[in-house]
Structures are given as structure tokens and as C-alpha cells.
Amino acid sequence: RVERQNLEQHLKECSLQEVECDFSYAGCQVKLQRKDFARHMEENAQNHMRMTQGKLRDVAAGMDNQIAGLQKANRNQKKKLEKQIAQLQQVNADLQERVKEVQDQKNRQIAEVQEALKQKDQQLVGIAAQVREKDEKITRLVAALDERVEGLESRVHVPLLEFTMPDFRSYKKGRGKRWCAPCFYTHNGGYRLPRIT
């Protein structure tokens, strides 16, 4: 008879308690009382060794299968990565080629613009030279015209015009009256004017 507080300890030590074989993990399905455990282990040592070896072989085979699966997955992943790397390398090569084309096009456009600017500069230099030449020509023409005008002015003689007003006193006293002199010309081929007083 066992007291309740000692039941748990008793079950761990009781010789009549049913226990499993320590090699149950290897496939030994025997269940026996604790008092027969030592004899079972002694009598079935070789069987236990064979079971353990079989279990180890199964574990090794499973591990080999896992390793083979991992290697296959690794090869597949490696092929996939290599394919992606090749695609990325191709994309990179295409991008570099495109960048080179754009850069070459940009350089050509810059060269064309520079050449056009150079031509425009040369045209502006030519135009500036023409403008200077025309300015000099105009200056010479103006100077020549000034000389001709001065020569003409020196040759033109406007005679002094004199008017005689008859009966001046009567005109002086009578306000509101006006006197018209005979018409005259300012110069040869000039304006014809009257003198009104």
C-alpha cells in the first residue's frame, strides 16, 4: 500500500509498472514491466543494434534525400540567378550603349551649334565691317555735300531789297490802312512774295 503523497515517486520506481523499451525510437515495440527491463535489454542487444543501424540508415537516407533536394534546389536557384544576372548584364549593356548613343548625339549637336555660332560670328564680323565701311562712305558723302552746300551758299547773292512807301505820313496817321509793295523774288528761281505793311 502506497500513500498518496508518495504515489508519483512510487510509479517511477515500481517494478510492476509497464514501461517502453529504450529502443522504441529504433522500432522496438515491446512494453514490459520494469522488473523485466534489464533482461529484455540483455537478451535483445543485437536486435537493438540492428534496429539502431537500420534507423541510422533511414536517417542517413533521409538526410541524403534532403541534401540531394537541397542541392537540386540550389542548382535550380543558381541557374535562375545566372539567368537573371545574364539578363541584368544585357540590360546594363543596352543601357550603356544607349547612354553612349545619347552622349554621341549630344556631342554632335553641341559641335553643330558651335559651328553655327562660329559662322554667325564670322557673318557678324563681316556685317560689322560692311557697316563701318558704309558709315565711312556716308561720312565722306556728308562731308562732300557740306562742302558743296558751303560752295553754293558762297555763290548765291541775295540782293538787298528796298521798298519806297509813297505818302508815308498819310499811312502813318491813318490807322487800319495797309500798304502792299510790288511782288519780288527771293532769288533766281526762288519764291515770289509780296510785302504787306
N, CA, C and O of each residue as an XYZ file, in Angstrom:
788
protein
N       0.830     -1.174      0.000
C       0.000      0.000      0.000
C       0.885      1.252      0.000
O       1.856      1.327      0.752
N       0.533      2.268     -0.877
C       1.374      3.450     -1.051
C       0.562      4.681     -0.689
O      -0.591      4.821     -1.096
N       1.161      5.552      0.062
C       0.475      6.796      0.420
C       0.425      7.720     -0.797
O       1.286      7.701     -1.677
N      -0.645      8.535     -0.791
C      -0.878      9.383     -1.951
C       0.293     10.317     -2.235
O       0.648     10.495     -3.400
N       0.894     10.906     -1.242
C       1.975     11.853     -1.470
C       3.222     11.179     -2.055
O       4.087     11.848     -2.619
N       3.308      9.849     -1.916
C       4.470      9.125     -2.448
C       4.144      8.394     -3.748
O       4.974      7.637     -4.251
N       2.925      8.613     -4.310
C       2.488      7.847     -5.477
C       3.358      8.149     -6.709
O       3.743      7.241     -7.445
N       3.649      9.385     -6.909
C       4.430      9.768     -8.109
C       5.812      9.142     -8.076
O       6.283      8.620     -9.087
N       6.472      9.190     -6.909
C       7.799      8.583     -6.776
C       7.715      7.072     -6.913
O       8.599      6.451     -7.503
N       6.651      6.472     -6.367
C       6.468      5.017     -6.431
C       6.319      4.553     -7.878
O       6.867      3.524     -8.271
N       5.531      5.367     -8.705
C       5.333      4.992    -10.103
C       6.656      5.028    -10.884
O       6.821      4.282    -11.849
N       7.572      5.867    -10.485
C       8.871      5.938    -11.151
C       9.767      4.762    -10.787
O      10.676      4.417    -11.541
N       9.512      4.136     -9.620
C      10.393      3.084     -9.128
C       9.724      1.712     -9.094
O      10.410      0.704     -8.922
N       8.425      1.650     -9.251
C       7.682      0.383     -9.078
C       8.130     -0.636    -10.123
O       8.194     -0.331    -11.314
N       8.442     -1.863     -9.659
C       8.918     -2.910    -10.553
C       7.807     -3.497    -11.404
O       8.089     -4.142    -12.414
N       6.560     -3.293    -11.027
C       5.438     -3.830    -11.793
C       4.883     -2.803    -12.806
O       3.973     -3.120    -13.572
N       5.434     -1.571    -12.808
C       4.990     -0.528    -13.727
C       5.366     -0.897    -15.166
O       6.499     -1.306    -15.419
N       4.433     -0.756    -16.105
C       4.708     -1.071    -17.505
C       5.487      0.084    -18.136
O       5.111      1.251    -18.018
N       6.582     -0.276    -18.811
C       7.456      0.733    -19.436
C       7.729      0.315    -20.882
O       7.550     -0.841    -21.267
N       8.171      1.304    -21.664
C       8.568      1.032    -23.047
C      10.054      0.746    -23.108
O      10.811      1.166    -22.233
N      10.476      0.025    -24.152
C      11.899     -0.242    -24.379
C      12.600      1.052    -24.752
O      12.037      1.911    -25.431
N      13.849      1.175    -24.291
C      14.630      2.377    -24.606
C      14.882      2.512    -26.111
O      15.196      3.602    -26.590
N      14.749      1.427    -26.847
C      14.996      1.454    -28.293
C      13.693      1.551    -29.082
O      13.631      1.144    -30.242
N      12.665      2.086    -28.455
C      11.393      2.262    -29.167
C      11.557      3.219    -30.341
O      10.855      3.115    -31.346
N      12.492      4.147    -30.199
C      12.738      5.096    -31.299
C      13.281      4.389    -32.525
O      13.109      4.850    -33.654
N      13.979      3.194    -32.274
C      14.563      2.458    -33.395
C      13.592      1.425    -33.961
O      13.870      0.803    -34.986
N      12.436      1.243    -33.280
C      11.437      0.327    -33.814
C      11.051     -0.806    -32.886
O      10.192     -1.616    -33.236
N      11.665     -0.889    -31.702
C      11.304     -1.940    -30.744
C       9.978     -1.558    -30.087
O       9.894     -0.536    -29.405
N       8.932     -2.385    -30.291
C       7.587     -2.067    -29.818
C       7.236     -2.770    -28.506
O       6.082     -2.736    -28.079
N       8.207     -3.400    -27.871
C       7.951     -4.188    -26.662
C       7.607     -3.260    -25.506
O       8.244     -2.228    -25.298
N       6.543     -3.673    -24.734
C       6.189     -2.992    -23.491
C       6.232     -4.064    -22.416
O       5.636     -5.128    -22.578
N       6.919     -3.799    -21.338
C       7.121     -4.797    -20.305
C       7.188     -4.134    -18.942
O       7.280     -2.912    -18.819
N       7.137     -5.003    -17.897
C       7.251     -4.468    -16.536
C       8.695     -4.078    -16.260
O       9.632     -4.598    -16.865
N       8.838     -3.152    -15.334
C      10.160     -2.618    -15.058
C      11.123     -3.705    -14.559
O      12.324     -3.639    -14.823
N      10.606     -4.685    -13.854
C      11.474     -5.731    -13.304
C      12.076     -6.605    -14.409
O      13.100     -7.252    -14.192
N      11.437     -6.630    -15.617
C      11.940     -7.430    -16.739
C      12.752     -6.599    -17.730
O      13.198     -7.114    -18.756
N      12.940     -5.340    -17.429
C      13.581     -4.424    -18.376
C      15.034     -4.810    -18.648
O      15.465     -4.845    -19.800
N      15.791     -5.100    -17.582
C      17.212     -5.403    -17.723
C      17.402     -6.667    -18.556
O      18.260     -6.710    -19.438
N      16.571     -7.737    -18.266
C      16.696     -8.983    -19.024
C      16.376     -8.752    -20.495
O      17.041     -9.310    -21.369
N      15.348     -7.922    -20.780
C      14.984     -7.627    -22.176
C      16.126     -6.918    -22.892
O      16.429     -7.227    -24.045
N      16.740     -5.997    -22.231
C      17.834     -5.258    -22.850
C      19.008     -6.199    -23.139
O      19.647     -6.099    -24.187
N      19.281     -7.099    -22.218
C      20.410     -8.034    -22.383
C      20.125     -9.034    -23.493
O      20.992     -9.308    -24.322
N      18.912     -9.581    -23.513
C      18.589    -10.612    -24.497
C      18.441    -10.048    -25.908
O      18.654    -10.773    -26.880
N      18.082     -8.776    -26.041
C      17.800     -8.197    -27.351
C      18.835     -7.140    -27.761
O      18.547     -6.242    -28.553
N      20.032     -7.269    -27.207
C      21.069     -6.275    -27.511
C      21.390     -6.242    -29.002
O      21.478     -5.174    -29.608
N      21.564     -7.442    -29.589
C      21.895     -7.484    -31.008
C      20.741     -6.956    -31.858
O      20.956     -6.213    -32.815
N      19.487     -7.354    -31.494
C      18.330     -6.824    -32.228
C      18.264     -5.300    -32.143
O      17.985     -4.600    -33.117
N      18.539     -4.819    -30.914
C      18.529     -3.355    -30.725
C      19.593     -2.688    -31.602
O      19.363     -1.621    -32.173
N      20.773     -3.341    -31.701
C      21.850     -2.766    -32.516
C      21.425     -2.739    -33.989
O      21.624     -1.745    -34.687
N      20.835     -3.851    -34.447
C      20.382     -3.886    -35.840
C      19.309     -2.821    -36.089
O      19.334     -2.121    -37.101
N      18.350     -2.711    -35.129
C      17.310     -1.692    -35.274
C      17.916     -0.289    -35.336
O      17.512      0.556    -36.134
N      18.897     -0.078    -34.465
C      19.545      1.248    -34.423
C      20.256      1.526    -35.730
O      20.172      2.623    -36.282
N      20.990      0.466    -36.239
C      21.665      0.649    -37.519
C      20.667      0.950    -38.634
O      20.899      1.819    -39.474
N      19.538      0.208    -38.629
C      18.510      0.465    -39.643
C      17.952      1.870    -39.523
O      17.740      2.567    -40.516
N      17.719      2.270    -38.272
C      17.214      3.629    -38.058
C      18.207      4.672    -38.535
O      17.844      5.675    -39.149
N      19.507      4.398    -38.225
C      20.542      5.344    -38.661
C      20.613      5.392    -40.182
O      20.781      6.453    -40.784
N      20.475      4.167    -40.810
C      20.483      4.159    -42.269
C      19.314      4.968    -42.823
O      19.460      5.747    -43.765
N      18.117      4.752    -42.192
C      16.949      5.519    -42.650
C      17.173      7.016    -42.489
O      16.860      7.816    -43.371
N      17.739      7.374    -41.303
C      18.022      8.806    -41.062
C      19.028      9.321    -42.079
O      18.870     10.414    -42.624
N      20.098      8.498    -42.339
C      21.117      8.910    -43.304
C      20.511      9.041    -44.700
O      20.800      9.986    -45.432
N      19.645      8.049    -45.060
C      18.998      8.124    -46.371
C      18.117      9.366    -46.461
O      18.106     10.065    -47.474
N      17.374      9.627    -45.375
C      16.551     10.844    -45.362
C      17.393     12.096    -45.495
O      17.043     13.041    -46.204
N      18.534     12.074    -44.778
C      19.425     13.232    -44.886
C      20.008     13.333    -46.285
O      20.148     14.426    -46.832
N      20.355     12.157    -46.873
C      20.867     12.183    -48.253
C      19.815     12.744    -49.195
O      20.112     13.544    -50.082
N      18.557     12.302    -48.979
C      17.477     12.825    -49.827
C      17.312     14.333    -49.637
O      17.122     15.090    -50.590
N      17.393     14.741    -48.352
C      17.284     16.185    -48.091
C      18.440     16.942    -48.742
O      18.252     18.005    -49.335
N      19.663     16.358    -48.616
C      20.845     17.011    -49.217
C      20.680     17.072    -50.733
O      20.958     18.096    -51.357
N      20.211     15.929    -51.336
C      20.007     15.921    -52.786
C      18.957     16.951    -53.187
O      19.119     17.668    -54.174
N      17.873     17.015    -52.405
C      16.841     18.016    -52.693
C      17.374     19.431    -52.582
O      17.087     20.291    -53.415
N      18.172     19.659    -51.516
C      18.758     20.991    -51.341
C      19.729     21.308    -52.464
O      19.759     22.434    -52.961
N      20.542     20.302    -52.877
C      21.482     20.529    -53.973
C      20.737     20.842    -55.266
O      21.121     21.734    -56.023
N      19.644     20.076    -55.506
C      18.848     20.338    -56.710
C      18.240     21.734    -56.664
O      18.279     22.481    -57.642
N      17.670     22.075    -55.489
C      17.102     23.418    -55.341
C      18.180     24.483    -55.514
O      17.954     25.543    -56.099
N      19.383     24.156    -54.973
C      20.497     25.099    -55.093
C      20.894     25.273    -56.560
O      21.157     26.385    -57.018
N      20.933     24.120    -57.309
C      21.272     24.211    -58.735
C      20.220     25.013    -59.494
O      20.540     25.858    -60.330
N      18.950     24.725    -59.181
C      17.869     25.473    -59.841
C      17.953     26.973    -59.523
O      17.807     27.830    -60.395
N      18.196     27.249    -58.229
C      18.317     28.648    -57.813
C      19.528     29.303    -58.479
O      19.485     30.467    -58.877
N      20.636     28.505    -58.593
C      21.844     29.046    -59.228
C      21.580     29.347    -60.695
O      21.988     30.390    -61.206
N      20.875     28.401    -61.390
C      20.548     28.642    -62.795
C      19.650     29.878    -62.936
O      19.835     30.704    -63.830
N      18.684     29.978    -62.038
C      17.784     31.125    -62.080
C      18.545     32.423    -61.864
O      18.333     33.410    -62.569
N      19.445     32.404    -60.865
C      20.244     33.606    -60.590
C      21.157     33.924    -61.762
O      21.318     35.088    -62.129
N      21.770     32.874    -62.362
C      22.646     33.107    -63.509
C      21.859     33.708    -64.669
O      22.340     34.603    -65.363
N      20.631     33.198    -64.869
C      19.788     33.741    -65.929
C      19.448     35.209    -65.654
O      19.506     36.056    -66.545
N      19.090     35.486    -64.387
C      18.773     36.880    -64.022
C      19.997     37.772    -64.179
O      19.898     38.907    -64.647
N      21.175     37.235    -63.772
C      22.413     38.019    -63.907
C      22.692     38.305    -65.373
O      23.074     39.417    -65.736
N      22.494     37.266    -66.237
C      22.710     37.470    -67.674
C      21.759     38.524    -68.222
O      22.155     39.380    -69.014
N      20.485     38.455    -67.789
C      19.510     39.452    -68.244
C      19.900     40.850    -67.780
O      19.825     41.822    -68.531
N      20.324     40.921    -66.501
C      20.728     42.233    -65.977
C      21.968     42.748    -66.696
O      22.077     43.943    -66.969
N      22.906     41.848    -67.006
C      24.102     42.261    -67.742
C      23.726     42.767    -69.135
O      24.291     43.745    -69.623
N      22.753     42.080    -69.777
C      22.303     42.516    -71.097
C      21.626     43.885    -71.014
O      21.856     44.768    -71.839
N      20.771     44.030    -69.975
C      20.101     45.326    -69.782
C      21.138     46.421    -69.540
O      21.027     47.525    -70.072
N      22.158     46.096    -68.724
C      23.214     47.066    -68.434
C      23.981     47.425    -69.704
O      24.299     48.590    -69.940
N      24.282     46.382    -70.540
C      24.992     46.641    -71.795
C      24.145     47.509    -72.716
O      24.650     48.432    -73.353
N      22.828     47.198    -72.780
C      21.929     48.007    -73.619
C      21.874     49.447    -73.124
O      21.903     50.390    -73.915
N      21.792     49.603    -71.797
C      21.745     50.961    -71.232
C      23.038     51.721    -71.526
O      23.007     52.902    -71.873
N      24.174     51.032    -71.385
C      25.451     51.695    -71.669
C      25.535     52.103    -73.138
O      26.020     53.186    -73.465
N      25.049     51.210    -74.031
C      25.048     51.532    -75.454
C      24.146     52.730    -75.735
O      24.493     53.619    -76.513
N      22.975     52.735    -75.082
C      22.043     53.853    -75.260
C      22.642     55.155    -74.739
O      22.528     56.204    -75.374
N      23.285     55.069    -73.567
C      23.934     56.263    -72.992
C      25.009     56.781    -73.939
O      25.147     57.988    -74.138
N      25.783     55.837    -74.532
C      26.825     56.231    -75.472
C      26.218     56.904    -76.700
O      26.728     57.920    -77.173
N      25.115     56.328    -77.220
C      24.452     56.931    -78.374
C      23.949     58.335    -78.048
O      24.133     59.271    -78.826
N      23.306     58.466    -76.876
C      22.785     59.788    -76.468
C      23.923     60.784    -76.310
O      23.812     61.939    -76.721
N      25.045     60.316    -75.696
C      26.191     61.206    -75.491
C      26.784     61.625    -76.831
O      27.130     62.790    -77.031
N      26.900     60.652    -77.760
C      27.432     60.991    -79.087
C      26.514     61.984    -79.797
O      26.979     62.950    -80.402
N      25.196     61.735    -79.716
C      24.242     62.650    -80.347
C      24.348     64.047    -79.734
O      24.315     65.059    -80.434
N      24.475     64.070    -78.404
C      24.603     65.367    -77.713
C      25.883     66.076    -78.155
O      25.877     67.284    -78.394
N      26.982     65.321    -78.262
C      28.247     65.926    -78.686
C      28.136     66.458    -80.118
O      28.649     67.532    -80.431
N      27.453     65.685    -80.991
C      27.275     66.156    -82.372
C      26.451     67.443    -82.393
O      26.779     68.389    -83.109
N      25.369     67.465    -81.594
C      24.535     68.668    -81.555
C      25.326     69.864    -81.033
O      25.200     70.974    -81.551
N      26.140     69.633    -80.005
C      26.965     70.724    -79.455
C      27.936     71.221    -80.512
O      28.132     72.425    -80.673
N      28.558     70.260    -81.248
C      29.505     70.652    -82.297
C      28.788     71.447    -83.397
O      29.318     72.438    -83.899
N      27.571     71.000    -83.767
C      26.806     71.722    -84.789
C      26.460     73.133    -84.324
O      26.581     74.096    -85.081
N      26.024     73.242    -83.055
C      25.687     74.571    -82.515
C      26.923     75.460    -82.478
O      26.858     76.638    -82.831
N      28.059     74.888    -82.046
C      29.293     75.676    -82.001
C      29.701     76.136    -83.392
O      30.136     77.273    -83.574
N      29.558     75.232    -84.396
C      29.900     75.608    -85.765
C      28.968     76.707    -86.273
O      29.404     77.660    -86.919
N      27.648     76.554    -85.963
C      26.692     77.581    -86.382
C      27.021     78.930    -85.730
O      26.963     79.976    -86.376
N      27.370     78.885    -84.421
C      27.737     80.130    -83.733
C      29.000     80.748    -84.339
O      29.114     81.967    -84.466
N      29.943     79.876    -84.709
C      31.169     80.375    -85.325
C      30.857     81.067    -86.652
O      31.383     82.139    -86.951
N      29.975     80.419    -87.450
C      29.587     81.026    -88.723
C      28.858     82.348    -88.496
O      29.099     83.328    -89.201
N      27.953     82.365    -87.496
C      27.241     83.607    -87.192
C      28.212     84.697    -86.762
O      28.073     85.856    -87.154
N      29.211     84.311    -85.940
C      30.215     85.293    -85.519
C      30.951     85.858    -86.730
O      31.189     87.062    -86.826
N      31.313     84.948    -87.668
C      32.000     85.430    -88.862
C      31.096     86.348    -89.679
O      31.544     87.372    -90.195
N      29.798     85.971    -89.796
C      28.855     86.833    -90.514
C      28.731     88.195    -89.835
O      28.692     89.234    -90.494
N      28.668     88.168    -88.475
C      28.555     89.438    -87.739
C      29.800     90.296    -87.945
O      29.715     91.517    -88.077
N      30.967     89.630    -87.969
C      32.200     90.387    -88.203
C      32.152     91.024    -89.587
O      32.507     92.191    -89.754
N      31.697     90.228    -90.609
C      31.581     90.773    -91.961
C      30.583     91.915    -92.029
O      30.844     92.938    -92.660
N      29.422     91.738    -91.368
C      28.399     92.786    -91.366
C      28.927     94.039    -90.672
O      28.704     95.158    -91.134
N      29.638     93.834    -89.544
C      30.200     94.991    -88.837
C      31.189     95.738    -89.729
O      31.225     96.969    -89.734
N      31.998     94.977    -90.490
C      32.948     95.623    -91.397
C      32.200     96.391    -92.484
O      32.576     97.510    -92.832
N      31.127     95.775    -93.022
C      30.338     96.465    -94.039
C      29.707     97.738    -93.479
O      29.690     98.783    -94.129
N      29.173     97.619    -92.217
C      28.557     98.793    -91.585
C      29.586     99.902    -91.402
O      29.291    101.071    -91.653
N      30.815     99.537    -90.957
C      31.864    100.550    -90.793
C      32.203    101.186    -92.139
O      32.380    102.400    -92.241
N      32.290    100.344    -93.171
C      32.613    100.860    -94.496
C      31.526    101.816    -94.984
O      31.823    102.877    -95.534
N      30.249    101.426    -94.776
C      29.144    102.291    -95.205
C      29.123    103.571    -94.378
O      28.869    104.652    -94.909
N      29.394    103.450    -93.058
C      29.456    104.667    -92.234
C      30.528    105.611    -92.748
O      30.311    106.818    -92.856
N      31.695    105.045    -93.066
C      32.778    105.894    -93.588
C      32.374    106.539    -94.916
O      32.656    107.712    -95.163
N      31.700    105.739    -95.777
C      31.265    106.276    -97.062
C      30.239    107.387    -96.873
O      30.296    108.431    -97.523
N      29.275    107.125    -95.940
C      28.262    108.163    -95.665
C      28.920    109.412    -95.105
O      28.559    110.533    -95.462
N      29.898    109.203    -94.214
C      30.608    110.363    -93.634
C      31.301    111.165    -94.733
O      31.263    112.395    -94.745
N      31.945    110.427    -95.670
C      32.610    111.132    -96.769
C      31.595    111.864    -97.645
O      31.822    112.999    -98.063
N      30.441    111.179    -97.923
C      29.410    111.836    -98.736
C      28.862    113.082    -98.050
O      28.676    114.119    -98.686
N      28.603    112.971    -96.740
C      28.088    114.119    -95.986
C      29.096    115.264    -96.011
O      28.731    116.427    -96.183
N      30.375    114.914    -95.836
C      31.407    115.964    -95.870
C      31.448    116.622    -97.250
O      31.575    117.841    -97.367
N      31.334    115.778    -98.310
C      31.344    116.340    -99.668
C      30.131    117.220    -99.888
O      30.250    118.296   -100.474
N      28.951    116.782    -99.425
C      27.739    117.602    -99.568
C      27.863    118.908    -98.791
O      27.456    119.972    -99.260
N      28.440    118.801    -97.584
C      28.636    120.036    -96.807
C      29.524    121.014    -97.575
O      29.270    122.218    -97.602
N      30.576    120.467    -98.200
C      31.461    121.338    -98.958
C      30.711    121.974   -100.139
O      30.875    123.164   -100.409
N      29.896    121.188   -100.835
C      29.131    121.717   -101.972
C      28.131    122.778   -101.511
O      27.971    123.822   -102.144
N      27.450    122.480   -100.374
C      26.487    123.463    -99.868
C      27.192    124.762    -99.519
O      26.723    125.855    -99.837
N      28.348    124.610    -98.847
C      29.096    125.825    -98.499
C      29.496    126.582    -99.763
O      29.421    127.810    -99.810
N      29.927    125.830   -100.799
C      30.305    126.484   -102.065
C      29.121    127.168   -102.712
O      29.259    128.285   -103.210
N      27.958    126.530   -102.721
C      26.756    127.124   -103.309
C      26.311    128.348   -102.527
O      25.948    129.374   -103.102
N      26.346    128.222   -101.191
C      25.938    129.367   -100.376
C      26.841    130.569   -100.622
O      26.399    131.718   -100.633
N      28.127    130.262   -100.820
C      29.048    131.379   -101.052
C      28.799    132.049   -102.405
O      29.098    133.229   -102.585
N      28.240    131.272   -103.370
C      27.979    131.831   -104.697
C      26.617    132.526   -104.797
O      26.432    133.395   -105.648
N      25.682    132.160   -103.953
C      24.348    132.771   -104.028
C      24.402    134.151   -103.373
O      24.850    134.290   -102.235
N      23.952    135.145   -104.086
C      23.930    136.509   -103.539
C      22.497    137.006   -103.563
O      21.895    137.180   -104.623
N      21.972    137.228   -102.383
C      20.620    137.772   -102.286
C      20.743    139.307   -102.240
O      21.297    139.868   -101.295
N      20.232    139.947   -103.246
C      20.373    141.433   -103.249
C      19.519    142.064   -102.162
O      18.469    141.548   -101.782
N      19.996    143.174   -101.687
C      19.274    143.919   -100.678
C      18.053    144.556   -101.339
O      18.171    145.294   -102.317
N      16.875    144.255   -100.782
C      15.634    144.776   -101.334
C      15.256    146.064   -100.608
O      15.291    146.133    -99.379
N      14.908    147.048   -101.361
C      14.487    148.313   -100.780
C      13.105    148.640   -101.313
O      12.816    148.467   -102.497
N      12.268    149.111   -100.420
C      10.905    149.497   -100.805
C      10.703    150.974   -100.445
O      11.118    151.443    -99.385
N      10.083    151.649   -101.324
C       9.767    153.071   -101.062
C       8.269    153.186   -100.919
O       7.509    152.830   -101.818
N       7.856    153.695    -99.762
C       6.419    153.828    -99.481
C       6.018    155.269    -99.763
O       6.399    156.163    -99.008
N       5.255    155.524   -100.837
C       4.842    156.900   -101.119
C       3.810    157.398   -100.101
O       2.989    156.632    -99.596
N       3.873    158.668    -99.824
C       2.921    159.293    -98.901
C       2.892    158.571    -97.561
O       1.831    158.208    -97.054
N       4.083    158.369    -96.996
C       4.240    157.603    -95.764
C       3.466    158.231    -94.610
O       2.934    157.514    -93.763
N       3.392    159.624    -94.563
C       2.754    160.279    -93.434
C       1.270    159.994    -93.376
O       0.708    159.809    -92.296
N       0.639    159.959    -94.521
C      -0.802    159.683    -94.511
C      -1.068    158.256    -94.000
O      -2.055    158.019    -93.305
N      -0.204    157.331    -94.340
C      -0.368    155.947    -93.838
C      -0.089    155.883    -92.348
O      -0.693    155.101    -91.614
N       0.854    156.733    -91.916
C       1.206    156.738    -90.503
C       0.066    157.263    -89.669
O      -0.190    156.739    -88.585
N      -0.640    158.297    -90.147
C      -1.736    158.877    -89.383
C      -2.975    157.997    -89.462
O      -3.656    157.814    -88.453
N      -3.269    157.475    -90.573
C      -4.488    156.676    -90.752
C      -4.274    155.235    -90.320
O      -3.657    154.430    -91.017
N      -4.792    154.954    -89.179
C      -4.612    153.590    -88.687
C      -5.590    152.634    -89.359
O      -6.663    153.053    -89.795
N      -5.235    151.363    -89.447
C      -6.090    150.359    -90.051
C      -5.859    150.235    -91.529
O      -6.372    149.303    -92.149
N      -5.103    151.141    -92.123
C      -4.808    151.024    -93.539
C      -3.609    150.114    -93.725
O      -2.793    149.962    -92.816
N      -3.502    149.510    -94.896
C      -2.330    148.680    -95.171
C      -1.812    149.004    -96.554
O      -2.542    149.456    -97.436
N      -0.555    148.762    -96.704
C       0.111    149.079    -97.957
C       0.758    147.836    -98.493
O       1.412    147.113    -97.740
N       0.599    147.557    -99.779
C       1.187    146.385   -100.436
C       2.248    146.873   -101.400
O       1.989    147.704   -102.271
N       3.451    146.340   -101.227
C       4.545    146.662   -102.147
C       4.447    145.754   -103.355
O       3.781    144.721   -103.294
N       5.085    146.108   -104.434
C       5.110    145.206   -105.587
C       5.755    143.870   -105.204
O       6.605    143.814   -104.315
N       5.338    142.791   -105.889
C       5.883    141.449   -105.592
C       7.342    141.369   -105.992
O       7.786    142.088   -106.887
N       8.093    140.493   -105.328
C       9.518    140.312   -105.619
C       9.856    138.814   -105.475
O       9.059    138.038   -104.949
N      11.034    138.430   -105.944
C      11.543    137.037   -105.841
C      12.691    136.995   -104.852
O      13.541    137.885   -104.824
N      12.703    135.969   -104.057
C      13.761    135.854   -103.045
C      15.121    135.680   -103.692
O      16.110    136.205   -103.180
N      15.203    134.943   -104.825
C      16.423    134.768   -105.611
C      16.006    134.172   -106.940
O      14.829    133.903   -107.177
N      16.990    133.969   -107.804
C      16.692    133.415   -109.120
C      16.054    132.038   -108.949
O      16.636    131.126   -108.361
N      14.839    131.918   -109.482
C      14.121    130.654   -109.319
C      13.565    130.482   -107.933
O      13.126    129.387   -107.584
N      13.566    131.565   -107.097
C      13.082    131.473   -105.743
C      11.609    131.738   -105.617
O      10.864    131.663   -106.594
N      11.175    132.058   -104.370
C       9.753    132.293   -104.085
C       9.366    133.708   -104.515
O      10.181    134.627   -104.444
N       8.109    133.879   -104.965
C       7.573    135.180   -105.296
C       6.719    135.635   -104.112
O       5.753    134.964   -103.750
N       7.071    136.772   -103.509
C       6.430    137.233   -102.295
C       5.997    138.695   -102.436
O       6.615    139.471   -103.165
N       4.907    139.060   -101.714
C       4.558    140.481   -101.658
C       4.998    141.057   -100.302
O       5.167    140.314    -99.336
N       5.178    142.344   -100.240
C       5.479    143.000    -98.975
C       4.223    143.725    -98.528
O       3.738    144.621    -99.219
N       3.688    143.334    -97.354
C       2.469    143.951    -96.885
C       2.783    144.651    -95.570
O       3.350    144.055    -94.654
N       2.408    145.924    -95.492
C       2.660    146.674    -94.256
C       1.335    147.256    -93.799
O       1.280    147.936    -92.774
